[in-house]
């Protein structure tokens, strides 16, 4: 099993876009027991990936609890970089 942050990045090379909720739903079976598998930590990982140029924001909305959800995608160059360093 690869590290959680790697799994988060790799997920974005396989989906059109997603938010922290998408990550949690998709990876909960494998990583749900990890201490770092918390929404705040995942949001931080996504924001870091964006700051490093691997992901970009696509849109935002409010969930049913009126909490902000920011959606990201891996653009072509970001996906290529992720795939270069994190193999399937």
N, C-alpha and C positions, 0 to 999 in steps of 0.2 A: 504494500500500500504506500502510495506517495504522500508526502506531507500535505496537510490541509490547504495551505496557501497555494501549493502547486495544483491541487485538485480544483480549487476555485478558478485559477487562471485557465487551466485546461478545459474546464466546463464552458468557458466563454468562447473557445474555439469550435465548440460543437453546437451552440445555440445562436439564434439571431440576436437576442438581447435578453437581459435578465436583471433582477434586483436581488437584494439580500434575501428576500423571501424565496425567490427562485432557487438560490444557492442552498438554502436550508432545506427546502423540500426535496431537491434533487440529491443532496449528499447526506441526508440524515441517516439513512440505513448504514452507511460506511463510517461516518464520522460523528454521529450523534452522541457518542459517549466521550468524545474528546472535550477537555476542559475549555479549549479555545473555540468550541462550536457554540458560540453565542452571537446573537444578532449584532451587537455592538462591535465585536471583533471582526465579523464578516464585513460589515460596513467599512470599518477601518481598512481592511485588506483591499476592498474594492476602490476606496479613495486613494490608497497608496498606488495601486496598479494604474489608476488614471493619472496620478501625478507623475508616474514614471513612463507615461506614454504608451502603455500596453492596452488600456481600455479607454473608451470615450463615452461620455454621457449621451444618451439618446432622447430621454424624456423623463418626466417625473409626474407623479400623481399622489393622491391620498388614499390610504387603505381604509378599511371599514372602521378603524379606530381613530381616523383622522391623523395618522402618522404619515409623514412624508416618505415616499418610496422613490428612489432615484434608480433609473434603469441605465444599464451600460451595455456596450457591445465591444467586441474585439475587432478593430478595423483591420484591414488587410496586412499592414506592416506589423501591427501588434500581434496578430494571430501568427504570423510567420516567425516572429521573435519567440513567442511562447512555444510554438511547436519545435523550434530549433533547440531549445534548452530542455524542454519537458517532453520526452518521447512517450508514445502510447504503450 
